[in-house]
Amino acid sequence: MPEIPEISAGDTAWVLVATALVLLMTPGLAFFYGGMVRMKSVLNMMMMSFGAMGLVAILWVLYGYSMAFGNDVGYGLLGSPTEFFGLAGITADSISGAIPTFVFVMFQAMFAIITVALISGAIADRTKFGAWMVFAGIWATVVYFPVAHWVFAFDSDGVTGGWIANNLGAIDFAGGTAVHINAGAAGLALALVLGKRIGFGKTPFRPHNLPFVMLGAGLLWFGWFGFNAGSALAANGTAAVAFLNTVVATAASMLAWLLVEKIRDGHATSLGAASGVVAGLVAITPACAAVNIVGAIAIGVAAGVLCAMAVGLKYKLGYDDSLDVVGVHLVGGIVGTLLIGFFATDAYIADSKLGLFYGGGAELLGKQAIAAGSVLAFSFVVTAIIAFGIEKTMGFRISSEDEQAGVDVRTHAETAYEFNDAAYGGSFTKGSGSSVNVTAPEKEGAPA
Amino acid sequence: MKLVTAVIKPFKLDDVKNALEAYGINGLTVSEASGYGRQRGHTEVYRGAEYTVDLVPKVRVEVLVDDDDAESVVDVIIKSAQTGRIGDGKVWMIPVDSVARVRTGERGHDAL
């Protein structure tokens, strides 16, 4: 007789917390990105993350979860969009592993949200908010949901999952391919379709608030424990290993990035520290349950050094990936995914796959490369098609006049900061609240 | 009357204010400014991208004085704002036709 699955209170409690932690990463990302743009674009930058939180959460419960974790419709490419449409058939008694299915649904929802939000860093300062929302919905549907199926849907009793997780058997514990390579490749495609910002490579685009960037990096690191250790979907030893490596690799990456800066530019910068933290987090994501601390340090150092070099490529190659989604997430994701092929070990978790350095030969490395390459190519091509479609129909980019005036005031009718009361005088002209009784003054002598 | 205007290093503002007060100046106007002279700007590096920032933060101090005091006030400012290093700033004066105190309507010397 098959064992009747039971809910583990401990596992459920941990994954509930982990889910909330992963949600917090997206506002964290909004601060990380928001601090890096100029003062006139910070609200639009943060709104692209918040917009993803709203839209992708709804799409996920409508059909996203079903497309990712429904029974496979063929070749491990896609889950059935109708099986769990509107979460049909799932109740409070439904169980996935040892946690309620609803908890698993929400945990995975947060991954979908942040992956979409990550892309927005490539198109700072110049994006129509409406076009971004349309893009976010289409991209989540035709790129993220299928790729999440490829990578995260494992075969189980009578349910067939995705091809990377099962047929290929590559290791991606928490989303180096599905989240970071996916978002990074999409960011590159978007940056190419939208084109450079006015003044790119000539005028300085200085980060307007580096403490925001540091705050965002801190929130991301904090939330990332939910992302990585939560991906064990249990409060167990695997979660502990993931947690450990998430600290070690990230620390190593930050130090490595700062060292590169000190040697190359003469100064260790705060933006470098924040960037090194994120690069390390990205790279350890797929590997956090596959390596020991030696592997974690190696992955962290490699990510810190390579990403610190990669962020300069956009000036040489002439694409305006504004906040380095490519340099950090694509490159960091590839570094972490490929290095698993070298550093995977069974030192901490018994019966794990072995990499090249631990007697496993080159087989795993080959699988890792196929997984990374497939997600990269799929995401880049499909994103480019979506972006072209939006650009040709509704337009993706704001007018150059709006771009110079600032996307915040032109697109959202807001400005982030008020430094000087006197310089910001004005009068109340229209309100929609019923309790406020204000008569708007007539506009005097509008210039002809 | 003269309007003495000084553009100085921001961290010297307190010294200049104290020195002017000691000299007997009762009021002044301060505003944040930015600019460059021989000092030019400085370099900032973000993710390896190096920017030359031309405009350096400065403070502009404006004082209205009697003709007789003008040269001494300039000296007071120079003495108190000087570090001897490049970028100490400039002081200049221009003639002022008339000054009025808003509260009382007094004119000229009485308004200072």
Interface residues (C-beta under 8 A of the other chain):
Chain A: P204 R206 P207 E261 R264 D265 G266 H267 T269 L271 G272 S275 A308 V311 G312 Y315 D324 G327
Chain B: E44 V45 Y46 R47 G48 A49 E50 Y51 V53
